[in-house]
Amino acid sequence: MTEHFAGNPSRREFLGMLGGGLLAVLLEVDAGWQRLLQSSVQGNRRVHVQTYDPAQTTADAAVRAAMLAATDLSWLRQGDSVFVKVASNSNYGPPSVTSPEVLSGVIGLLKEAGAGDVFVGDMSGALFVRHLATGTTGSTRDNMRETGLLDAALAAGALIHCFEEVPFEQAYVPGIPVGAHHWGDDLQVAEILDRVDHIVNLPRLGKHVLAGASLGLKNGVGWISDHSRMVLHRDAATFHQKIAEINAIPQIADKTRLTLTLVDRALTTYGPDSGYHLALAQPLIVAADDVVSHDQIALLTLLWGRQQTPRAALDDDPYPAQSNGMNWWFVRVTWGGEAAAAYEALPVYDDLAAADTPTQINYAYDFLHGGRPDQIEIVPGGLGLPETLTALLGRYPALRIAVPGAI
């Protein structure tokens, strides 16, 4: 997968392309080059997995503990703005969307640490919201109201920012991943990314009928415009690469401080909207400052949840057999016959966890970090990991996961 870096110019050549550009532009490019150099040093990554008994510990307290275990908040200066990116894909309740229970602890801790404006928002999927030059249909705010995310965010003191509520002419700015990528000029992202200081990424834990799983990297699709979503689904041969590359634009890569998933319920089949809801008697929280390592552990946690899912529900899951046909249908119905005529087949995989499966996680390790880390260290907190989850986390040696108690 190292072909992502093929053909990169030298640093001097790269800067020379800009000729006599403004110093600010040069500095931005230089910072991008430094990111690329740093990405070649894999090192170790830490992922915190907090477990708790809801009869004894509130979700607020558990989220705060997990958040402080994953970051010391030293990046947050007094008055800085933070965008808390939820997954509000639809008006279906959690776990089809981010659990509202996570918001009180995250927003409260940010405020106590000195944050200024804390925004919470997203733009729902194209079946629910369309934001076009000709008009807007649907409402992420209404969807958030139905799922409980709106009230939870407001009660915690956040501001609601839904991308389609910005006039279309100002709503999006170019997103340019650092390094060779598959987007061309078609990646457009929410303009607020240029205005906020930091991002906290709060995905859900769920299957996805097209992507296999919907975790932290996939939550980045919420940032992009309707046109970019069309390109993502139409040019489906590079679906996983493009998802990884969204997370490599400077506005996201340089500002994302934490990815955290509260798993009180998991969507273990179908997705992103309908599917089997697995309620956990002992909820857990996956938290890391690196979105890819978060997703690696979250994916295995999802597979662990599928081990607890009834066989009949698993048998009804259309991934992977029907995924390509469903994506073609989605393109045809949403964006019309011209887009469907240019459709490329969607790759699907029987084993989403393998280190050599070309999924968004494995592409993202190459694209964002230059390769898989030397080790992903699991740091348990709270009640400790269930034995069955510990066993699954230790089952894939090629993933280089170090988990206490694994056989």
Contacts in CASP RR format, 6 or more apart in sequence:
PFRMAT RR
TARGET T0000
AUTHOR 0000-0000-0000
METHOD contacts of the structure
MODEL  1
MTEHFAGNPSRREFLGMLGGGLLAVLLEVDAGWQRLLQSSVQGNRRVHVQ
TYDPAQTTADAAVRAAMLAATDLSWLRQGDSVFVKVASNSNYGPPSVTSP
EVLSGVIGLLKEAGAGDVFVGDMSGALFVRHLATGTTGSTRDNMRETGLL
DAALAAGALIHCFEEVPFEQAYVPGIPVGAHHWGDDLQVAEILDRVDHIV
NLPRLGKHVLAGASLGLKNGVGWISDHSRMVLHRDAATFHQKIAEINAIP
QIADKTRLTLTLVDRALTTYGPDSGYHLALAQPLIVAADDVVSHDQIALL
TLLWGRQQTPRAALDDDPYPAQSNGMNWWFVRVTWGGEAAAAYEALPVYD
DLAAADTPTQINYAYDFLHGGRPDQIEIVPGGLGLPETLTALLGRYPALR
IAVPGAI
1 358 0 8 1.000
1 362 0 8 1.000
1 363 0 8 1.000
1 366 0 8 1.000
1 371 0 8 1.000
2 366 0 8 1.000
2 370 0 8 1.000
2 371 0 8 1.000
4 179 0 8 1.000
4 180 0 8 1.000
4 181 0 8 1.000
4 241 0 8 1.000
4 363 0 8 1.000
4 366 0 8 1.000
4 367 0 8 1.000
5 179 0 8 1.000
5 180 0 8 1.000
5 370 0 8 1.000
6 180 0 8 1.000
7 180 0 8 1.000
8 14 0 8 1.000
8 36 0 8 1.000
8 179 0 8 1.000
8 180 0 8 1.000
9 17 0 8 1.000
11 33 0 8 1.000
14 29 0 8 1.000
14 33 0 8 1.000
15 26 0 8 1.000
15 29 0 8 1.000
15 30 0 8 1.000
15 33 0 8 1.000
18 25 0 8 1.000
18 26 0 8 1.000
18 29 0 8 1.000
28 250 0 8 1.000
31 250 0 8 1.000
31 254 0 8 1.000
32 178 0 8 1.000
32 250 0 8 1.000
35 178 0 8 1.000
35 250 0 8 1.000
35 253 0 8 1.000
35 254 0 8 1.000
36 178 0 8 1.000
36 179 0 8 1.000
39 368 0 8 1.000
39 369 0 8 1.000
39 370 0 8 1.000
40 369 0 8 1.000
40 370 0 8 1.000
42 369 0 8 1.000
42 370 0 8 1.000
42 371 0 8 1.000
42 372 0 8 1.000
42 373 0 8 1.000
42 374 0 8 1.000
43 373 0 8 1.000
43 374 0 8 1.000
43 375 0 8 1.000
44 373 0 8 1.000
44 374 0 8 1.000
44 375 0 8 1.000
44 376 0 8 1.000
44 377 0 8 1.000
45 288 0 8 1.000
45 290 0 8 1.000
45 293 0 8 1.000
45 373 0 8 1.000
45 375 0 8 1.000
45 376 0 8 1.000
45 377 0 8 1.000
46 70 0 8 1.000
46 288 0 8 1.000
46 293 0 8 1.000
46 376 0 8 1.000
46 377 0 8 1.000
46 379 0 8 1.000
47 286 0 8 1.000
47 287 0 8 1.000
47 288 0 8 1.000
47 290 0 8 1.000
47 293 0 8 1.000
47 294 0 8 1.000
47 296 0 8 1.000
47 297 0 8 1.000
47 376 0 8 1.000
47 377 0 8 1.000
47 378 0 8 1.000
47 379 0 8 1.000
48 66 0 8 1.000
48 69 0 8 1.000
48 70 0 8 1.000
48 285 0 8 1.000
48 286 0 8 1.000
48 287 0 8 1.000
48 288 0 8 1.000
48 379 0 8 1.000
48 380 0 8 1.000
48 381 0 8 1.000
49 284 0 8 1.000
49 285 0 8 1.000
49 286 0 8 1.000
49 287 0 8 1.000
49 297 0 8 1.000
49 301 0 8 1.000
49 378 0 8 1.000
49 379 0 8 1.000
49 380 0 8 1.000
49 381 0 8 1.000
49 384 0 8 1.000
49 385 0 8 1.000
50 62 0 8 1.000
50 65 0 8 1.000
50 66 0 8 1.000
50 69 0 8 1.000
50 284 0 8 1.000
50 285 0 8 1.000
50 287 0 8 1.000
50 380 0 8 1.000
50 381 0 8 1.000
50 382 0 8 1.000
51 282 0 8 1.000
51 283 0 8 1.000
51 284 0 8 1.000
51 285 0 8 1.000
51 380 0 8 1.000
51 381 0 8 1.000
51 382 0 8 1.000
51 383 0 8 1.000
51 384 0 8 1.000
51 385 0 8 1.000
51 386 0 8 1.000
52 59 0 8 1.000
52 61 0 8 1.000
52 62 0 8 1.000
52 282 0 8 1.000
52 283 0 8 1.000
52 284 0 8 1.000
52 285 0 8 1.000
52 382 0 8 1.000
52 383 0 8 1.000
53 282 0 8 1.000
53 383 0 8 1.000
54 264 0 8 1.000
54 283 0 8 1.000
59 99 0 8 1.000
59 101 0 8 1.000
59 102 0 8 1.000
59 104 0 8 1.000
59 105 0 8 1.000
59 262 0 8 1.000
59 264 0 8 1.000
59 283 0 8 1.000
60 101 0 8 1.000
60 104 0 8 1.000
60 105 0 8 1.000
62 262 0 8 1.000
62 283 0 8 1.000
62 285 0 8 1.000
62 382 0 8 1.000
63 101 0 8 1.000
63 102 0 8 1.000
63 104 0 8 1.000
63 105 0 8 1.000
63 106 0 8 1.000
63 109 0 8 1.000
63 260 0 8 1.000
63 262 0 8 1.000
63 285 0 8 1.000
64 105 0 8 1.000
64 109 0 8 1.000
65 381 0 8 1.000
65 382 0 8 1.000
66 260 0 8 1.000
66 285 0 8 1.000
66 287 0 8 1.000
66 381 0 8 1.000
67 105 0 8 1.000
67 106 0 8 1.000
67 109 0 8 1.000
67 258 0 8 1.000
67 260 0 8 1.000
67 287 0 8 1.000
68 109 0 8 1.000
69 287 0 8 1.000
69 379 0 8 1.000
69 381 0 8 1.000
70 258 0 8 1.000
70 260 0 8 1.000
70 287 0 8 1.000
70 288 0 8 1.000
70 289 0 8 1.000
71 257 0 8 1.000
71 258 0 8 1.000
71 289 0 8 1.000
73 109 0 8 1.000
73 113 0 8 1.000
75 198 0 8 1.000
75 257 0 8 1.000
76 82 0 8 1.000
76 110 0 8 1.000
76 113 0 8 1.000
76 114 0 8 1.000
76 115 0 8 1.000
76 198 0 8 1.000
76 257 0 8 1.000
77 197 0 8 1.000
78 114 0 8 1.000
79 114 0 8 1.000
79 115 0 8 1.000
79 116 0 8 1.000
80 114 0 8 1.000
80 115 0 8 1.000
80 116 0 8 1.000
80 197 0 8 1.000
80 198 0 8 1.000
81 115 0 8 1.000
81 116 0 8 1.000
81 117 0 8 1.000
81 118 0 8 1.000
81 119 0 8 1.000
81 195 0 8 1.000
81 196 0 8 1.000
81 197 0 8 1.000
81 198 0 8 1.000
82 110 0 8 1.000
82 115 0 8 1.000
82 116 0 8 1.000
82 117 0 8 1.000
82 118 0 8 1.000
82 119 0 8 1.000
82 196 0 8 1.000
82 197 0 8 1.000
82 198 0 8 1.000
82 199 0 8 1.000
82 200 0 8 1.000
83 119 0 8 1.000
83 120 0 8 1.000
83 121 0 8 1.000
83 161 0 8 1.000
83 192 0 8 1.000
83 193 0 8 1.000
83 196 0 8 1.000
83 198 0 8 1.000
83 199 0 8 1.000
83 200 0 8 1.000
84 103 0 8 1.000
84 106 0 8 1.000
84 107 0 8 1.000
84 110 0 8 1.000
84 118 0 8 1.000
84 119 0 8 1.000
84 120 0 8 1.000
84 121 0 8 1.000
84 153 0 8 1.000
84 158 0 8 1.000
84 199 0 8 1.000
84 200 0 8 1.000
84 202 0 8 1.000
85 121 0 8 1.000
85 122 0 8 1.000
85 199 0 8 1.000
85 200 0 8 1.000
85 201 0 8 1.000
85 202 0 8 1.000
85 219 0 8 1.000
85 220 0 8 1.000
85 222 0 8 1.000
85 223 0 8 1.000
86 97 0 8 1.000
86 98 0 8 1.000
86 103 0 8 1.000
86 120 0 8 1.000
86 121 0 8 1.000
86 122 0 8 1.000
86 144 0 8 1.000
86 149 0 8 1.000
86 153 0 8 1.000
86 202 0 8 1.000
87 97 0 8 1.000
87 98 0 8 1.000
87 122 0 8 1.000
87 202 0 8 1.000
87 203 0 8 1.000
87 204 0 8 1.000
87 214 0 8 1.000
87 219 0 8 1.000
87 222 0 8 1.000
88 97 0 8 1.000
88 98 0 8 1.000
88 121 0 8 1.000
88 122 0 8 1.000
88 124 0 8 1.000
88 140 0 8 1.000
88 143 0 8 1.000
88 144 0 8 1.000
88 147 0 8 1.000
88 149 0 8 1.000
89 96 0 8 1.000
89 97 0 8 1.000
89 122 0 8 1.000
89 124 0 8 1.000
89 125 0 8 1.000
89 128 0 8 1.000
89 214 0 8 1.000
89 272 0 8 1.000
89 273 0 8 1.000
90 96 0 8 1.000
90 97 0 8 1.000
90 124 0 8 1.000
90 125 0 8 1.000
90 127 0 8 1.000
90 128 0 8 1.000
90 143 0 8 1.000
90 272 0 8 1.000
90 273 0 8 1.000
91 124 0 8 1.000
91 128 0 8 1.000
91 142 0 8 1.000
91 143 0 8 1.000
91 146 0 8 1.000
91 147 0 8 1.000
92 147 0 8 1.000
92 273 0 8 1.000
92 274 0 8 1.000
93 146 0 8 1.000
93 147 0 8 1.000
93 148 0 8 1.000
94 100 0 8 1.000
94 147 0 8 1.000
94 204 0 8 1.000
94 264 0 8 1.000
94 265 0 8 1.000
95 204 0 8 1.000
95 205 0 8 1.000
95 206 0 8 1.000
95 263 0 8 1.000
95 264 0 8 1.000
95 265 0 8 1.000
95 266 0 8 1.000
95 267 0 8 1.000
95 277 0 8 1.000
96 147 0 8 1.000
96 204 0 8 1.000
96 267 0 8 1.000
96 271 0 8 1.000
96 272 0 8 1.000
96 273 0 8 1.000
96 274 0 8 1.000
96 275 0 8 1.000
97 143 0 8 1.000
97 147 0 8 1.000
97 149 0 8 1.000
97 204 0 8 1.000
98 149 0 8 1.000
98 202 0 8 1.000
98 203 0 8 1.000
98 204 0 8 1.000
98 262 0 8 1.000
99 204 0 8 1.000
99 262 0 8 1.000
99 263 0 8 1.000
99 264 0 8 1.000
99 265 0 8 1.000
100 147 0 8 1.000
100 148 0 8 1.000
100 149 0 8 1.000
100 151 0 8 1.000
100 152 0 8 1.000
100 153 0 8 1.000
101 152 0 8 1.000
101 262 0 8 1.000
101 264 0 8 1.000
102 202 0 8 1.000
102 260 0 8 1.000
102 261 0 8 1.000
102 262 0 8 1.000
103 120 0 8 1.000
103 149 0 8 1.000
103 152 0 8 1.000
103 153 0 8 1.000
103 156 0 8 1.000
103 158 0 8 1.000
103 202 0 8 1.000
104 152 0 8 1.000
104 155 0 8 1.000
104 156 0 8 1.000
105 156 0 8 1.000
106 156 0 8 1.000
106 200 0 8 1.000
106 202 0 8 1.000
106 260 0 8 1.000
107 118 0 8 1.000
107 120 0 8 1.000
107 153 0 8 1.000
107 156 0 8 1.000
107 157 0 8 1.000
107 158 0 8 1.000
108 156 0 8 1.000
108 157 0 8 1.000
110 118 0 8 1.000
110 200 0 8 1.000
111 118 0 8 1.000
111 156 0 8 1.000
111 157 0 8 1.000
117 159 0 8 1.000
118 157 0 8 1.000
118 158 0 8 1.000
118 159 0 8 1.000
119 158 0 8 1.000
119 159 0 8 1.000
119 160 0 8 1.000
119 161 0 8 1.000
119 192 0 8 1.000
119 196 0 8 1.000
120 149 0 8 1.000
120 153 0 8 1.000
120 158 0 8 1.000
120 159 0 8 1.000
120 160 0 8 1.000
120 161 0 8 1.000
121 140 0 8 1.000
121 144 0 8 1.000
121 153 0 8 1.000
121 160 0 8 1.000
121 161 0 8 1.000
121 162 0 8 1.000
121 163 0 8 1.000
122 140 0 8 1.000
122 144 0 8 1.000
122 162 0 8 1.000
122 163 0 8 1.000
122 222 0 8 1.000
123 129 0 8 1.000
123 131 0 8 1.000
123 140 0 8 1.000
123 162 0 8 1.000
123 163 0 8 1.000
123 164 0 8 1.000
123 190 0 8 1.000
123 222 0 8 1.000
123 223 0 8 1.000
124 138 0 8 1.000
124 139 0 8 1.000
124 140 0 8 1.000
124 143 0 8 1.000
125 222 0 8 1.000
125 229 0 8 1.000
126 226 0 8 1.000
126 229 0 8 1.000
126 230 0 8 1.000
126 330 0 8 1.000
126 334 0 8 1.000
127 273 0 8 1.000
127 330 0 8 1.000
127 334 0 8 1.000
128 138 0 8 1.000
128 140 0 8 1.000
128 143 0 8 1.000
129 136 0 8 1.000
129 137 0 8 1.000
129 138 0 8 1.000
129 139 0 8 1.000
129 140 0 8 1.000
129 143 0 8 1.000
129 164 0 8 1.000
130 136 0 8 1.000
130 137 0 8 1.000
130 138 0 8 1.000
130 226 0 8 1.000
131 163 0 8 1.000
131 164 0 8 1.000
131 168 0 8 1.000
131 171 0 8 1.000
131 225 0 8 1.000
131 226 0 8 1.000
132 168 0 8 1.000
132 226 0 8 1.000
133 168 0 8 1.000
133 169 0 8 1.000
135 168 0 8 1.000
136 164 0 8 1.000
136 168 0 8 1.000
138 164 0 8 1.000
139 162 0 8 1.000
139 164 0 8 1.000
140 162 0 8 1.000
140 163 0 8 1.000
140 164 0 8 1.000
140 165 0 8 1.000
141 150 0 8 1.000
141 160 0 8 1.000
141 162 0 8 1.000
141 165 0 8 1.000
144 150 0 8 1.000
144 153 0 8 1.000
144 160 0 8 1.000
144 162 0 8 1.000
145 151 0 8 1.000
150 160 0 8 1.000
153 160 0 8 1.000
154 160 0 8 1.000
161 192 0 8 1.000
163 171 0 8 1.000
163 190 0 8 1.000
163 192 0 8 1.000
163 222 0 8 1.000
163 223 0 8 1.000
164 171 0 8 1.000
166 190 0 8 1.000
166 191 0 8 1.000
166 192 0 8 1.000
170 191 0 8 1.000
171 190 0 8 1.000
171 191 0 8 1.000
171 225 0 8 1.000
172 188 0 8 1.000
172 189 0 8 1.000
172 190 0 8 1.000
172 191 0 8 1.000
172 225 0 8 1.000
173 188 0 8 1.000
173 189 0 8 1.000
173 190 0 8 1.000
173 191 0 8 1.000
173 193 0 8 1.000
173 194 0 8 1.000
173 251 0 8 1.000
174 185 0 8 1.000
174 187 0 8 1.000
174 188 0 8 1.000
174 189 0 8 1.000
175 183 0 8 1.000
175 187 0 8 1.000
175 188 0 8 1.000
175 189 0 8 1.000
175 249 0 8 1.000
175 251 0 8 1.000
176 187 0 8 1.000
176 249 0 8 1.000
176 250 0 8 1.000
177 183 0 8 1.000
177 187 0 8 1.000
177 245 0 8 1.000
177 246 0 8 1.000
177 248 0 8 1.000
177 249 0 8 1.000
177 367 0 8 1.000
178 248 0 8 1.000
178 249 0 8 1.000
178 250 0 8 1.000
178 253 0 8 1.000
179 248 0 8 1.000
179 367 0 8 1.000
181 241 0 8 1.000
181 242 0 8 1.000
181 245 0 8 1.000
181 248 0 8 1.000
181 367 0 8 1.000
182 235 0 8 1.000
182 238 0 8 1.000
182 241 0 8 1.000
182 242 0 8 1.000
182 245 0 8 1.000
183 228 0 8 1.000
183 231 0 8 1.000
183 242 0 8 1.000
183 245 0 8 1.000
186 227 0 8 1.000
186 228 0 8 1.000
186 231 0 8 1.000
187 224 0 8 1.000
187 228 0 8 1.000
187 231 0 8 1.000
187 245 0 8 1.000
187 246 0 8 1.000
187 249 0 8 1.000
188 224 0 8 1.000
188 225 0 8 1.000
188 227 0 8 1.000
188 228 0 8 1.000
189 223 0 8 1.000
189 224 0 8 1.000
189 225 0 8 1.000
189 228 0 8 1.000
189 246 0 8 1.000
189 249 0 8 1.000
189 251 0 8 1.000
189 252 0 8 1.000
190 222 0 8 1.000
190 223 0 8 1.000
190 224 0 8 1.000
193 199 0 8 1.000
193 223 0 8 1.000
193 249 0 8 1.000
193 251 0 8 1.000
193 252 0 8 1.000
193 255 0 8 1.000
194 251 0 8 1.000
196 255 0 8 1.000
197 255 0 8 1.000
198 255 0 8 1.000
198 256 0 8 1.000
198 257 0 8 1.000
199 252 0 8 1.000
199 255 0 8 1.000
199 256 0 8 1.000
199 257 0 8 1.000
200 256 0 8 1.000
200 257 0 8 1.000
200 258 0 8 1.000
200 259 0 8 1.000
200 260 0 8 1.000
201 216 0 8 1.000
201 219 0 8 1.000
201 220 0 8 1.000
201 256 0 8 1.000
201 258 0 8 1.000
201 259 0 8 1.000
201 260 0 8 1.000
201 291 0 8 1.000
202 219 0 8 1.000
202 259 0 8 1.000
202 260 0 8 1.000
202 261 0 8 1.000
202 262 0 8 1.000
203 214 0 8 1.000
203 215 0 8 1.000
203 216 0 8 1.000
203 218 0 8 1.000
203 219 0 8 1.000
203 259 0 8 1.000
203 261 0 8 1.000
203 298 0 8 1.000
204 214 0 8 1.000
204 261 0 8 1.000
204 267 0 8 1.000
205 215 0 8 1.000
205 261 0 8 1.000
205 263 0 8 1.000
205 266 0 8 1.000
205 267 0 8 1.000
205 286 0 8 1.000
205 298 0 8 1.000
205 301 0 8 1.000
205 302 0 8 1.000
206 213 0 8 1.000
206 214 0 8 1.000
206 215 0 8 1.000
206 266 0 8 1.000
206 267 0 8 1.000
206 268 0 8 1.000
206 271 0 8 1.000
206 272 0 8 1.000
206 302 0 8 1.000
207 213 0 8 1.000
207 214 0 8 1.000
207 267 0 8 1.000
207 268 0 8 1.000
207 269 0 8 1.000
207 270 0 8 1.000
207 271 0 8 1.000
207 275 0 8 1.000
207 302 0 8 1.000
207 306 0 8 1.000
207 317 0 8 1.000
207 319 0 8 1.000
208 214 0 8 1.000
208 218 0 8 1.000
208 271 0 8 1.000
208 272 0 8 1.000
208 319 0 8 1.000
209 270 0 8 1.000
209 271 0 8 1.000
209 272 0 8 1.000
209 318 0 8 1.000
209 319 0 8 1.000
209 322 0 8 1.000
209 323 0 8 1.000
209 326 0 8 1.000
210 233 0 8 1.000
210 239 0 8 1.000
210 319 0 8 1.000
210 323 0 8 1.000
210 326 0 8 1.000
210 327 0 8 1.000
210 330 0 8 1.000
210 346 0 8 1.000
211 218 0 8 1.000
211 239 0 8 1.000
211 240 0 8 1.000
211 243 0 8 1.000
211 360 0 8 1.000
212 319 0 8 1.000
212 320 0 8 1.000
212 323 0 8 1.000
212 348 0 8 1.000
212 349 0 8 1.000
212 352 0 8 1.000
212 359 0 8 1.000
213 295 0 8 1.000
213 298 0 8 1.000
213 299 0 8 1.000
213 302 0 8 1.000
213 352 0 8 1.000
214 267 0 8 1.000
214 271 0 8 1.000
214 272 0 8 1.000
215 261 0 8 1.000
215 294 0 8 1.000
215 295 0 8 1.000
215 298 0 8 1.000
215 299 0 8 1.000
215 302 0 8 1.000
216 259 0 8 1.000
216 261 0 8 1.000
216 291 0 8 1.000
216 294 0 8 1.000
216 295 0 8 1.000
216 298 0 8 1.000
217 243 0 8 1.000
217 244 0 8 1.000
217 246 0 8 1.000
217 247 0 8 1.000
217 291 0 8 1.000
217 292 0 8 1.000
217 295 0 8 1.000
217 360 0 8 1.000
217 361 0 8 1.000
217 364 0 8 1.000
218 243 0 8 1.000
218 360 0 8 1.000
220 243 0 8 1.000
220 246 0 8 1.000
220 247 0 8 1.000
220 252 0 8 1.000
221 229 0 8 1.000
221 232 0 8 1.000
221 243 0 8 1.000
221 246 0 8 1.000
223 246 0 8 1.000
223 252 0 8 1.000
224 232 0 8 1.000
224 246 0 8 1.000
230 331 0 8 1.000
230 334 0 8 1.000
230 335 0 8 1.000
230 339 0 8 1.000
231 242 0 8 1.000
232 239 0 8 1.000
232 242 0 8 1.000
232 243 0 8 1.000
233 239 0 8 1.000
233 327 0 8 1.000
233 330 0 8 1.000
233 331 0 8 1.000
233 334 0 8 1.000
233 335 0 8 1.000
234 331 0 8 1.000
234 335 0 8 1.000
234 339 0 8 1.000
234 340 0 8 1.000
234 342 0 8 1.000
234 343 0 8 1.000
234 344 0 8 1.000
235 242 0 8 1.000
235 342 0 8 1.000
235 344 0 8 1.000
236 324 0 8 1.000
236 327 0 8 1.000
236 343 0 8 1.000
236 344 0 8 1.000
236 345 0 8 1.000
236 346 0 8 1.000
236 347 0 8 1.000
237 344 0 8 1.000
237 345 0 8 1.000
237 346 0 8 1.000
237 347 0 8 1.000
238 344 0 8 1.000
239 346 0 8 1.000
239 347 0 8 1.000
240 347 0 8 1.000
240 358 0 8 1.000
240 359 0 8 1.000
240 360 0 8 1.000
240 363 0 8 1.000
241 360 0 8 1.000
241 363 0 8 1.000
241 367 0 8 1.000
243 360 0 8 1.000
243 363 0 8 1.000
243 364 0 8 1.000
244 360 0 8 1.000
244 361 0 8 1.000
244 363 0 8 1.000
244 364 0 8 1.000
244 367 0 8 1.000
244 368 0 8 1.000
245 367 0 8 1.000
246 252 0 8 1.000
247 253 0 8 1.000
247 256 0 8 1.000
247 291 0 8 1.000
247 364 0 8 1.000
247 368 0 8 1.000
248 364 0 8 1.000
248 367 0 8 1.000
248 368 0 8 1.000
253 368 0 8 1.000
256 291 0 8 1.000
257 289 0 8 1.000
258 287 0 8 1.000
258 288 0 8 1.000
258 289 0 8 1.000
259 287 0 8 1.000
259 288 0 8 1.000
259 289 0 8 1.000
259 290 0 8 1.000
259 291 0 8 1.000
259 294 0 8 1.000
259 295 0 8 1.000
260 285 0 8 1.000
260 286 0 8 1.000
260 287 0 8 1.000
260 288 0 8 1.000
260 294 0 8 1.000
261 285 0 8 1.000
261 286 0 8 1.000
261 287 0 8 1.000
261 294 0 8 1.000
261 298 0 8 1.000
262 283 0 8 1.000
262 285 0 8 1.000
263 280 0 8 1.000
263 283 0 8 1.000
263 284 0 8 1.000
263 285 0 8 1.000
263 286 0 8 1.000
263 301 0 8 1.000
264 279 0 8 1.000
264 280 0 8 1.000
264 283 0 8 1.000
265 277 0 8 1.000
265 278 0 8 1.000
265 279 0 8 1.000
265 280 0 8 1.000
266 277 0 8 1.000
266 278 0 8 1.000
266 280 0 8 1.000
266 301 0 8 1.000
266 302 0 8 1.000
266 305 0 8 1.000
267 275 0 8 1.000
267 276 0 8 1.000
267 277 0 8 1.000
267 278 0 8 1.000
268 275 0 8 1.000
268 276 0 8 1.000
268 277 0 8 1.000
268 278 0 8 1.000
268 302 0 8 1.000
268 305 0 8 1.000
268 306 0 8 1.000
268 308 0 8 1.000
268 309 0 8 1.000
268 313 0 8 1.000
269 275 0 8 1.000
269 276 0 8 1.000
269 306 0 8 1.000
269 309 0 8 1.000
269 313 0 8 1.000
269 314 0 8 1.000
269 316 0 8 1.000
269 317 0 8 1.000
270 276 0 8 1.000
270 316 0 8 1.000
270 317 0 8 1.000
270 318 0 8 1.000
270 319 0 8 1.000
275 313 0 8 1.000
276 309 0 8 1.000
276 310 0 8 1.000
276 313 0 8 1.000
278 305 0 8 1.000
278 308 0 8 1.000
278 309 0 8 1.000
282 383 0 8 1.000
282 386 0 8 1.000
284 301 0 8 1.000
286 294 0 8 1.000
286 297 0 8 1.000
286 298 0 8 1.000
286 301 0 8 1.000
287 294 0 8 1.000
288 294 0 8 1.000
288 297 0 8 1.000
290 369 0 8 1.000
291 364 0 8 1.000
292 361 0 8 1.000
292 364 0 8 1.000
292 365 0 8 1.000
292 368 0 8 1.000
292 369 0 8 1.000
293 373 0 8 1.000
293 376 0 8 1.000
295 360 0 8 1.000
295 361 0 8 1.000
295 364 0 8 1.000
296 361 0 8 1.000
296 376 0 8 1.000
296 399 0 8 1.000
296 401 0 8 1.000
297 376 0 8 1.000
297 378 0 8 1.000
297 393 0 8 1.000
297 401 0 8 1.000
299 352 0 8 1.000
299 353 0 8 1.000
299 361 0 8 1.000
300 353 0 8 1.000
300 389 0 8 1.000
300 392 0 8 1.000
300 393 0 8 1.000
300 396 0 8 1.000
300 401 0 8 1.000
301 389 0 8 1.000
303 352 0 8 1.000
303 353 0 8 1.000
303 392 0 8 1.000
304 386 0 8 1.000
304 388 0 8 1.000
304 389 0 8 1.000
304 392 0 8 1.000
306 314 0 8 1.000
307 388 0 8 1.000
307 392 0 8 1.000
318 326 0 8 1.000
319 348 0 8 1.000
320 348 0 8 1.000
320 349 0 8 1.000
320 350 0 8 1.000
323 346 0 8 1.000
323 348 0 8 1.000
324 345 0 8 1.000
324 346 0 8 1.000
324 348 0 8 1.000
325 346 0 8 1.000
327 346 0 8 1.000
328 340 0 8 1.000
328 343 0 8 1.000
328 346 0 8 1.000
331 339 0 8 1.000
331 340 0 8 1.000
331 343 0 8 1.000
332 339 0 8 1.000
332 340 0 8 1.000
347 358 0 8 1.000
349 357 0 8 1.000
349 358 0 8 1.000
349 359 0 8 1.000
351 357 0 8 1.000
352 359 0 8 1.000
353 396 0 8 1.000
353 399 0 8 1.000
354 396 0 8 1.000
354 398 0 8 1.000
355 362 0 8 1.000
355 372 0 8 1.000
355 396 0 8 1.000
355 398 0 8 1.000
355 399 0 8 1.000
356 362 0 8 1.000
356 398 0 8 1.000
362 372 0 8 1.000
365 371 0 8 1.000
365 372 0 8 1.000
365 373 0 8 1.000
372 399 0 8 1.000
372 400 0 8 1.000
373 400 0 8 1.000
374 400 0 8 1.000
375 400 0 8 1.000
375 401 0 8 1.000
375 402 0 8 1.000
376 399 0 8 1.000
376 400 0 8 1.000
376 401 0 8 1.000
376 402 0 8 1.000
377 402 0 8 1.000
378 385 0 8 1.000
378 393 0 8 1.000
378 401 0 8 1.000
378 402 0 8 1.000
378 403 0 8 1.000
378 404 0 8 1.000
380 404 0 8 1.000
385 393 0 8 1.000
385 403 0 8 1.000
385 404 0 8 1.000
390 403 0 8 1.000
390 404 0 8 1.000
390 405 0 8 1.000
390 406 0 8 1.000
391 406 0 8 1.000
391 407 0 8 1.000
393 401 0 8 1.000
393 403 0 8 1.000
393 406 0 8 1.000
394 401 0 8 1.000
394 403 0 8 1.000
394 406 0 8 1.000
394 407 0 8 1.000
END
